[in-house]
Amino acid sequence: MGDIKTRIAKRVAKELNDGDVVNLGIGLPTMVANHLPEGVEIVLQSENGIMGMGAAPENGNENVDVVNAGAQYVTINHGGQYFDSATSFGIIRGGHVDATILGALQVDKEGNLANWIVPGKMVPGMGGAMDLVVGAKKVIVAMQHTQKGNHKILEKCTLPFTALNVVDMIITEMGVMEVTPEGIVLTELHPDFTLEDIQAATECQLIIAEDLKEMAE
């Protein structure tokens, strides 16, 4: 399981560009901080009021006062800053975040996102997701392709929406997909899987890119 999440995090990191301001959601997306490309300077923002977040600390070197929005221990790069929530959400709502990477309970072919509640069950809640997916210039969903065999990439989300028509890209252990007005386009396929495999794991019909590539790691 850990290898699958690492695979996804590594591939997501390749989407980031030098100078980008990037917000990482809780869980799997935080692993992206450990796989940033060499020679590329990414400024990581956390909605609880950090700019310039670094990689996860080594075991035993955690600072209990330095945590991200998911209450996970993090490090701060040289020049990093702390600020209040008003400033943090001003940055997000002001369109200053180039990309947000977050998990999802469901995504559908229209780019609708459901990631904050399963009615009747305990889940972490939305946090700042609604602001991030509207305020960030690019929304990347990083998640495992299915949940206990159940589809997560759907014709239409069945769980309460976080926001509508906001997802730009989906990256799973099976492949890389872009959300377009025509539907979800598969642009990269991991060699562990076939086209039949990924389609069977996806409720909506995937559009296969003419230049479909092997998923990079």
KOLVEXKE-209557 format. One line per field, with one value per residue (C-alpha): residue in three letters; x, y, z; residue number from 1. Coordinates in steps of 0.05 Angstrom, whole numbers, plus 5000, padded with zeros to 4 digits. Layout:
residues N
resn (ALA,...)
east (X,...)
north (Y,...)
up (Z,...)
resi (NUM,...)
end
This chain:
residues 217
resn (MET,GLY,ASP,ILE,LYS,THR,ARG,ILE,ALA,LYS,ARG,VAL,ALA,LYS,GLU,LEU,ASN,ASP,GLY,ASP,VAL,VAL,ASN,LEU,GLY,ILE,GLY,LEU,PRO,THR,MET,VAL,ALA,ASN,HIS,LEU,PRO,GLU,GLY,VAL,GLU,ILE,VAL,LEU,GLN,SER,GLU,ASN,GLY,ILE,MET,GLY,MET,GLY,ALA,ALA,PRO,GLU,ASN,GLY,ASN,GLU,ASN,VAL,ASP,VAL,VAL,ASN,ALA,GLY,ALA,GLN,TYR,VAL,THR,ILE,ASN,HIS,GLY,GLY,GLN,TYR,PHE,ASP,SER,ALA,THR,SER,PHE,GLY,ILE,ILE,ARG,GLY,GLY,HIS,VAL,ASP,ALA,THR,ILE,LEU,GLY,ALA,LEU,GLN,VAL,ASP,LYS,GLU,GLY,ASN,LEU,ALA,ASN,TRP,ILE,VAL,PRO,GLY,LYS,MET,VAL,PRO,GLY,MET,GLY,GLY,ALA,MET,ASP,LEU,VAL,VAL,GLY,ALA,LYS,LYS,VAL,ILE,VAL,ALA,MET,GLN,HIS,THR,GLN,LYS,GLY,ASN,HIS,LYS,ILE,LEU,GLU,LYS,CYS,THR,LEU,PRO,PHE,THR,ALA,LEU,ASN,VAL,VAL,ASP,MET,ILE,ILE,THR,GLU,MET,GLY,VAL,MET,GLU,VAL,THR,PRO,GLU,GLY,ILE,VAL,LEU,THR,GLU,LEU,HIS,PRO,ASP,PHE,THR,LEU,GLU,ASP,ILE,GLN,ALA,ALA,THR,GLU,CYS,GLN,LEU,ILE,ILE,ALA,GLU,ASP,LEU,LYS,GLU,MET,ALA,GLU)
east (5000,5056,5089,5025,5019,5092,5082,5025,5062,5124,5082,5044,5109,5128,5068,5098,5138,5195,5168,5099,5062,5029,4980,4982,4920,4923,4942,4973,4984,5032,5079,5091,5135,5185,5191,5199,5242,5315,5332,5260,5240,5169,5138,5091,5033,4991,4923,4935,4985,5051,5089,5153,5138,5191,5193,5168,5218,5258,5232,5256,5268,5196,5178,5111,5093,5103,5046,5008,4933,4925,4963,5022,5092,5128,5192,5201,5250,5298,5257,5191,5137,5079,5016,4944,4885,4859,4924,4927,4857,4870,4927,4882,4820,4863,4886,4959,4963,4985,4963,4928,4936,4884,4850,4779,4723,4694,4708,4664,4672,4651,4706,4659,4692,4665,4717,4689,4635,4602,4533,4526,4600,4658,4706,4757,4714,4728,4775,4795,4780,4722,4766,4826,4791,4760,4819,4877,4896,4902,4868,4902,4867,4917,4883,4880,4838,4784,4761,4757,4739,4686,4691,4715,4718,4645,4594,4565,4586,4536,4566,4556,4596,4655,4653,4630,4673,4738,4784,4836,4875,4869,4930,4923,4967,4936,4946,4943,4878,4858,4788,4763,4696,4689,4703,4762,4822,4872,4941,4987,4977,5020,5052,5023,4955,4920,4869,4816,4839,4834,4767,4739,4761,4728,4653,4652,4678,4750,4774,4841,4892,4920,4990,4978,5043,5071,5060,5124,5150)
north (5000,5047,5035,5053,5119,5134,5120,5169,5222,5217,5225,5284,5319,5320,5365,5422,5478,5520,5577,5547,5561,5495,5473,5400,5367,5319,5245,5221,5291,5309,5255,5299,5343,5286,5276,5346,5347,5368,5437,5460,5508,5497,5540,5496,5530,5501,5531,5533,5589,5566,5588,5551,5483,5429,5354,5310,5309,5247,5205,5235,5304,5328,5397,5387,5460,5455,5418,5423,5431,5356,5361,5322,5343,5383,5422,5494,5514,5573,5636,5601,5642,5633,5675,5676,5642,5707,5717,5645,5645,5713,5680,5622,5663,5716,5668,5665,5589,5558,5487,5448,5373,5337,5271,5253,5207,5214,5251,5250,5262,5334,5349,5352,5335,5301,5296,5319,5274,5206,5216,5179,5164,5198,5231,5287,5342,5392,5440,5491,5447,5489,5551,5516,5482,5548,5593,5552,5557,5482,5426,5358,5299,5248,5184,5109,5090,5051,5044,4971,4954,5008,5061,5130,5160,5162,5183,5228,5237,5208,5238,5312,5358,5398,5440,5433,5431,5444,5384,5391,5326,5259,5217,5146,5084,5063,5125,5199,5231,5301,5327,5361,5387,5322,5278,5245,5233,5180,5208,5159,5086,5050,4987,4944,4953,4946,4991,4940,4941,5016,5021,4965,5005,5068,5079,5132,5118,5140,5175,5147,5199,5188,5195,5152,5146,5099,5130,5163,5150)
up (5000,5018,4951,4915,4952,4939,4865,4863,4903,4858,4795,4824,4841,4767,4753,4795,4763,4788,4830,4841,4906,4922,4976,4997,5027,5084,5077,5012,4983,5039,5012,4951,4994,4999,4924,4895,4832,4842,4819,4824,4878,4902,4958,4998,5033,5089,5103,5178,5165,5136,5074,5059,5087,5079,5078,5135,5193,5209,5266,5332,5303,5303,5330,5364,5351,5275,5242,5177,5168,5180,5246,5217,5237,5183,5174,5153,5099,5107,5097,5114,5149,5196,5194,5217,5183,5155,5116,5096,5066,5035,4997,4976,4958,4925,4872,4895,4899,4833,4849,4903,4911,4951,4959,4941,4961,4891,4826,4765,4690,4697,4746,4805,4872,4935,4990,5056,5083,5077,5107,5172,5179,5213,5164,5174,5144,5089,5122,5071,5010,4985,4984,4955,4896,4876,4891,4865,4791,4783,4822,4823,4856,4882,4906,4899,4840,4878,4950,4970,4899,4892,4838,4858,4788,4769,4718,4772,4845,4894,4957,4977,4932,4955,4891,4819,4756,4792,4782,4727,4735,4770,4787,4814,4818,4751,4709,4697,4673,4652,4660,4596,4572,4533,4593,4628,4582,4601,4582,4619,4638,4689,4660,4716,4685,4618,4587,4605,4678,4686,4650,4693,4755,4728,4725,4671,4601,4595,4532,4511,4488,4419,4447,4509,4547,4600,4669,4693,4763)
resi (1,2,3,4,5,6,7,8,9,10,11,12,13,14,15,16,17,18,19,20,21,22,23,24,25,26,27,28,29,30,31,32,33,34,35,36,37,38,39,40,41,42,43,44,45,46,47,48,49,50,51,52,53,54,55,56,57,58,59,60,61,62,63,64,65,66,67,68,69,70,71,72,73,74,75,76,77,78,79,80,81,82,83,84,85,86,87,88,89,90,91,92,93,94,95,96,97,98,99,100,101,102,103,104,105,106,107,108,109,110,111,112,113,114,115,116,117,118,119,120,121,122,123,124,125,126,127,128,129,130,131,132,133,134,135,136,137,138,139,140,141,142,143,144,145,146,147,148,149,150,151,152,153,154,155,156,157,158,159,160,161,162,163,164,165,166,167,168,169,170,171,172,173,174,175,176,177,178,179,180,181,182,183,184,185,186,187,188,189,190,191,192,193,194,195,196,197,198,199,200,201,202,203,204,205,206,207,208,209,210,211,212,213,214,215,216,217)
end
